[in-house]
Amino acid sequence: MSDHPHPPMFEPGDPLLARVRAIALALPEAAEKISHGRPTFFVKKVFCYFGGSERIDGEWVRHDEAVLVLPDPADEAALRQDRRYWVPAYLGPAGWLGLDIADAADWDEIAELIDASYRRTAPVRLVRGLDA
């Protein structure tokens, strides 16, 4: 039995992954691991996934270049109204949302989403450090 039963579902040299990685790993004590074939960023809990899937009419639809985040509760309702966002399989019931990214993405928005997700999942002492 291997440690990675899922095949990789990303290109290691993907420039979009590199940008997400730079944003995520700049946060205090953040680290990266591969989970279910996709890069994930975490401290104690995962705060960002690169890539995911959604289920539409019983069919799996892959979003290989996307961020999956746990949005700030104050922003969640508005984001759910935004057609660019989708509800990822498995994580959706816990409040997570997915956003497809491309070269023309709004990287300030993506950084804000990753930051908000980090703040919801990281230990309080690290979040306090961000605000100091």
N, C-alpha and C positions, 0 to 999 in steps of 0.2 A: 504494500500500500504506500503510495507516494504522499508527500506532504501537500502536493498541489494536484488534487484529482481533477480540477477544472482546467481546461486548456486556456492559455492566455487569450484574452479578448481585447487586446490593445497592441499597438505597435510601440516598442520601447523608445524609439526615436521620434515619436509623434511630437511636433512642436507645440501643439495645444496642451498635451500632457506636461511638457516642460514648463509652460507658463503656469498651469494649475499647481504643479509641484513647487515652483518658486514662491507662489503666494502662500500655499499651505505650510510649507516647511519653514517659512519665515516666522511663523507663530511660535510662542514659547513652548519648548519641549515636544513639538510635533514630530512625528516619525511617519514612515511609509511602510506598508506591507502589501502583499498581494493577497486578496481574499476573493474566492469564487472567480478567479481568473481576471480580476480587475484591480488596479491600484487603489488603495484606500489610505487615507491620512487620519491619524489618530493621536490622542495623548493617552488617556486610559480608555476612552470610548472613541469610536470612529466619528469624525466630524465632516468628512467629505469623501465621496466616491468619484472616481473618474470612469464614467460609463455605467450603463444600467439598461434595464428593459422595462417595458410596460406590457400589459395584457390588453389587447383590443379585440373585442368579439371572439374571445377564446384563442386568439393567435398571439404569439410572442413577437413583439417588435423591439429590436435592439436599437439602442442609442449609444454607439460606441464612443462618440466624442461629445460628452455631456458631463456636467457636474450634478451630483446628487447631494443635497444639503438639507439641513433641518433649519428652516427659516425662523427669524425672530417672530414670536407670536403676534406682535403688533403689525407685522407686514404680511402675515400668511394669507389672510382673506383677500387682500389686494392681489397678491401673487397668483392665487388660485383663479382669479378672474382674468389674468393675463394669458393669452393663448399660447405664448411661447413656453409656458411651464406645463409639465405633465406629471402625473402621479406614478412613481416607480413601483414596480412589483415588489412585494414583501415589505418594503419600507414605508409605502404610502399610508397604511393605517396608523403608523406612529408619527405622522405629520411631515414626512420628508417630501421634497419636490425635486424634479429633474428639470434641467435647462440645457438644451443643446447649445454647443458653442462652436464657433467657426472663426476663421481669421478676422472677420469683421465684428467679432463680439465686443460688447462693452466691458472691457476688462476692469473698470472701476466697479461696475455692478457685480461682476463675478467676485472680485476681491471682497466687496461688502457682504455678499452672500456667504462666502467661506468664513469670514470673520464672525458673522452672526451665528453660524452653525457651530463654530469653535466655542463661542461664548456660552452656548447652550449645553455643551458636552464636556468642556474642560473643567478641571478642578478650580474651585473658587479662587484659590491663591494665585493661579495663573491669570485668571480673568482680571483680578484686582491689579496684577502687575501690568497688564495691557493699559489699564486706565490711569496708572500712576504717572 
